[in-house]
């Protein structure tokens, strides 16, 4: 079940919101836990058992880690116990997501052929397993670091790991962030209202911008290399760059909005990454919950930048190798991650100093160029597909016309969507709102008038966005879930 589906919007969500309100404070966590497990089981069936095992395992061993019982009675040091628990948490992820990739890569490296590894070529990947695995690991590490104590209620541990708003597409929530909210969150009309607003904004991002642009991107990336032209290749790459931002940030907005409706406050996950002036800044703005997770639980424990340039480079490449693999079991994802690690490393040296001395427009252009080109690896199915796309993007002999099967989709609606996508990927709209709210001097009266008008128009705009999004859902048009590989 995904947020952009009729069954979620008009059946599951109303039942949960009404039930969460009616059951009372004492039973809200139990109700939400059951609802979250039902949400997951709806799409994953028996694979919900993996999540249940994760809840039981991390609750039990979190308590043991907190009590130091193993160290006192058996002599196993806490650090060793933590390592074992992390490894056990990673085993399902390694099996479901990476086993076939690892075996195929090993066979290719050894130049082996035939059915050396008699396994199924497709292993079902339970949706969201990367997200809830990382949350469980952070829960245990924070217990070890004394950031928080182990939760005594298995229901609260279960709710933390399975909470449906952020379960399938993030953001990755730290236990310390919502530990108090699990027990003491307060429902309010203001928080609920802001949650509805945020959810509708995210739904509109997904249905009205990401999906139409994604449809064109899919047409381009599915073309054989012989049909690509320079213009077609760039069009596909730009459309995908916008699609993944509006899709991913849209889901994050919906998750944050759903959390607010239920009394939770999740961290922001995107902050207009495409206005960045360096790749380092990009990662402060893109998928913030993941980048900070790798910083706090991998990069800093490895030494961060404390032990010289070589150590820093090694640590950066390590986390971006892992970051690439986290996104998908493919060498394309690995290369995407390593390229970002390379540019981050370069920016720490002479290139970074030169970049900061260049005009701002060139800094922005550099980041956008790197992001668009590296996302080709992220989207293409194989390395050869990536190579063909990138080669065409810089082959001025490839022609400037758009391939016919793509060109017929480039109507006025597409160009309007593309224009809105480009505009809304920048903070122009929020700046206009702030101007209306914070006018000074002779503009103050106008600001108050605009504020009053805004209070009337905003609900109407949200209603229109929601209606248009629902019409797109009802039409059964293109509505992919692009996180199945995550």
Secondary structure by P-SEA (a helix, b strand, c coil): cccccccccccaaaaaaaaaaccccccaaaaaaaaaaaaaaacccccaaaaaaaaaaaaaaaaaaaaccccccccccaaaaaaaaaaaaaccccccccaaaaaaaaaaaacccccccccccccccccaaaaaaaaaaaaaaaaaaccccccccaaaaaaaaccccccccccccccccccccccbbbbcaaaaaaaaaaaaaaaaaacccaaaaaaaaaaaaacccccccaaaaaaaaaaaaaaaaaaaaaaaaaaaaaaaaaccccccccccccccccaaaaaaccaaaaaaaaaaccccccccccccaaaaaaaaaaaaaaaaaaacccaaaaaaaaaaaaaaaaaacaaaaaaaaccaaaaaaaaaaaaaaaaaaaccccaaaaaaaaaaaacccccccccaaaaaaccaaaaaaaaaaaaaccaaaaaaaaaaacccccaaaaaaaaaaaaaaaaaaaaaaaaaaaaaaaaaccccccccccc
